[in-house]
Amino acid sequence: MKPPGLLLIWLTLLLALILTIVPLPEWIRPYRPDWVSLVLIYWCMALPHRIGVGTGFSLGILFDSLTGTLFGQHALNLSLLAYLSQVFYTQLRVMSLAQQACAVLLLLVVSHALNQLITGATSRLSFAPGYWWIPLISALLWPWIFATLRDLRRRYRIR
């Protein structure tokens, strides 16, 4: 892969991080899509030989630093998500977009359950009413994310 391709991948991941920390009104904040996970799943599925667990871990460390959460919480979470995405990438690639969205929903539910488990083990567990809506909203956005990143990958011939 040419350096501009790798740079473009990291720019999309950084854009996802920015979308995660951009301020939103209080009423919509609990329903913010999981941008970082969606973009990571796409790149792990599209380029499993280039993007993987190490990328998920590095991204998770950046995520923890930006959000002030327990150091390593998102690193573990995104590493697991990248691993599962890589294990099932051959199955994911042959699915229709609707089937992919369902698979992404399942991956995000596992990711959010792990996040809740870590939060519950290290501090007081809180069940925000919108917390479990996040995977659903993110899965509904999957076809748009997939199409956008696929077009970007094809336009710049990232392999």
Contacts in CASP RR format, 6 or more apart in sequence:
PFRMAT RR
TARGET T0000
AUTHOR 0000-0000-0000
METHOD contacts of the structure
MODEL  1
MKPPGLLLIWLTLLLALILTIVPLPEWIRPYRPDWVSLVLIYWCMALPHR
IGVGTGFSLGILFDSLTGTLFGQHALNLSLLAYLSQVFYTQLRVMSLAQQ
ACAVLLLLVVSHALNQLITGATSRLSFAPGYWWIPLISALLWPWIFATLR
DLRRRYRIR
1 47 0 8 1.000
1 50 0 8 1.000
1 158 0 8 1.000
1 159 0 8 1.000
4 156 0 8 1.000
5 156 0 8 1.000
5 158 0 8 1.000
6 50 0 8 1.000
8 152 0 8 1.000
8 156 0 8 1.000
8 158 0 8 1.000
9 43 0 8 1.000
9 47 0 8 1.000
9 50 0 8 1.000
9 51 0 8 1.000
9 158 0 8 1.000
12 39 0 8 1.000
12 43 0 8 1.000
12 149 0 8 1.000
12 152 0 8 1.000
13 36 0 8 1.000
13 39 0 8 1.000
13 40 0 8 1.000
13 43 0 8 1.000
13 55 0 8 1.000
13 59 0 8 1.000
15 35 0 8 1.000
15 39 0 8 1.000
16 35 0 8 1.000
16 36 0 8 1.000
16 38 0 8 1.000
16 39 0 8 1.000
16 40 0 8 1.000
17 35 0 8 1.000
17 36 0 8 1.000
17 59 0 8 1.000
17 62 0 8 1.000
17 63 0 8 1.000
17 66 0 8 1.000
19 35 0 8 1.000
20 32 0 8 1.000
20 34 0 8 1.000
20 35 0 8 1.000
20 36 0 8 1.000
20 63 0 8 1.000
20 66 0 8 1.000
20 67 0 8 1.000
21 66 0 8 1.000
21 67 0 8 1.000
24 32 0 8 1.000
30 128 0 8 1.000
30 129 0 8 1.000
30 130 0 8 1.000
30 131 0 8 1.000
30 133 0 8 1.000
30 134 0 8 1.000
31 130 0 8 1.000
31 133 0 8 1.000
31 134 0 8 1.000
31 137 0 8 1.000
32 134 0 8 1.000
33 134 0 8 1.000
33 137 0 8 1.000
33 138 0 8 1.000
33 141 0 8 1.000
34 108 0 8 1.000
34 111 0 8 1.000
34 112 0 8 1.000
34 134 0 8 1.000
34 135 0 8 1.000
34 138 0 8 1.000
35 138 0 8 1.000
36 59 0 8 1.000
36 60 0 8 1.000
36 63 0 8 1.000
36 74 0 8 1.000
36 78 0 8 1.000
37 78 0 8 1.000
37 81 0 8 1.000
37 107 0 8 1.000
37 108 0 8 1.000
37 111 0 8 1.000
37 138 0 8 1.000
38 104 0 8 1.000
38 138 0 8 1.000
38 141 0 8 1.000
38 142 0 8 1.000
38 145 0 8 1.000
39 145 0 8 1.000
39 149 0 8 1.000
40 51 0 8 1.000
40 55 0 8 1.000
40 56 0 8 1.000
40 59 0 8 1.000
40 78 0 8 1.000
40 81 0 8 1.000
40 82 0 8 1.000
40 85 0 8 1.000
41 81 0 8 1.000
41 85 0 8 1.000
41 104 0 8 1.000
41 107 0 8 1.000
42 145 0 8 1.000
42 146 0 8 1.000
42 149 0 8 1.000
42 150 0 8 1.000
43 50 0 8 1.000
43 51 0 8 1.000
43 52 0 8 1.000
43 55 0 8 1.000
43 149 0 8 1.000
44 51 0 8 1.000
44 52 0 8 1.000
44 55 0 8 1.000
44 81 0 8 1.000
44 82 0 8 1.000
44 85 0 8 1.000
44 86 0 8 1.000
44 89 0 8 1.000
45 85 0 8 1.000
45 89 0 8 1.000
45 92 0 8 1.000
45 93 0 8 1.000
46 149 0 8 1.000
46 150 0 8 1.000
46 153 0 8 1.000
47 158 0 8 1.000
47 159 0 8 1.000
48 85 0 8 1.000
48 86 0 8 1.000
48 89 0 8 1.000
51 82 0 8 1.000
52 82 0 8 1.000
52 83 0 8 1.000
52 85 0 8 1.000
52 86 0 8 1.000
53 79 0 8 1.000
53 82 0 8 1.000
53 83 0 8 1.000
53 86 0 8 1.000
54 79 0 8 1.000
54 82 0 8 1.000
55 82 0 8 1.000
56 75 0 8 1.000
56 78 0 8 1.000
56 79 0 8 1.000
56 81 0 8 1.000
56 82 0 8 1.000
57 75 0 8 1.000
57 78 0 8 1.000
57 79 0 8 1.000
57 82 0 8 1.000
58 75 0 8 1.000
59 74 0 8 1.000
59 78 0 8 1.000
60 72 0 8 1.000
60 74 0 8 1.000
60 75 0 8 1.000
60 77 0 8 1.000
60 78 0 8 1.000
60 79 0 8 1.000
61 71 0 8 1.000
61 72 0 8 1.000
61 74 0 8 1.000
61 75 0 8 1.000
63 69 0 8 1.000
63 74 0 8 1.000
63 75 0 8 1.000
63 78 0 8 1.000
64 70 0 8 1.000
64 71 0 8 1.000
64 72 0 8 1.000
64 73 0 8 1.000
64 74 0 8 1.000
64 75 0 8 1.000
65 71 0 8 1.000
67 74 0 8 1.000
70 118 0 8 1.000
70 119 0 8 1.000
70 122 0 8 1.000
70 123 0 8 1.000
73 115 0 8 1.000
73 118 0 8 1.000
73 119 0 8 1.000
73 122 0 8 1.000
74 115 0 8 1.000
76 114 0 8 1.000
76 118 0 8 1.000
77 111 0 8 1.000
77 114 0 8 1.000
77 115 0 8 1.000
77 118 0 8 1.000
78 111 0 8 1.000
80 110 0 8 1.000
80 111 0 8 1.000
80 114 0 8 1.000
81 107 0 8 1.000
81 110 0 8 1.000
81 111 0 8 1.000
84 107 0 8 1.000
84 110 0 8 1.000
85 92 0 8 1.000
85 107 0 8 1.000
88 103 0 8 1.000
91 103 0 8 1.000
92 100 0 8 1.000
92 103 0 8 1.000
95 103 0 8 1.000
97 142 0 8 1.000
97 143 0 8 1.000
97 146 0 8 1.000
98 143 0 8 1.000
100 142 0 8 1.000
100 143 0 8 1.000
100 146 0 8 1.000
101 139 0 8 1.000
101 140 0 8 1.000
101 142 0 8 1.000
101 143 0 8 1.000
102 139 0 8 1.000
104 138 0 8 1.000
104 139 0 8 1.000
104 142 0 8 1.000
105 135 0 8 1.000
105 136 0 8 1.000
105 138 0 8 1.000
105 139 0 8 1.000
108 134 0 8 1.000
108 135 0 8 1.000
108 138 0 8 1.000
108 139 0 8 1.000
109 132 0 8 1.000
109 135 0 8 1.000
111 135 0 8 1.000
112 131 0 8 1.000
112 132 0 8 1.000
112 134 0 8 1.000
112 135 0 8 1.000
116 125 0 8 1.000
116 131 0 8 1.000
119 125 0 8 1.000
119 126 0 8 1.000
152 158 0 8 1.000
END
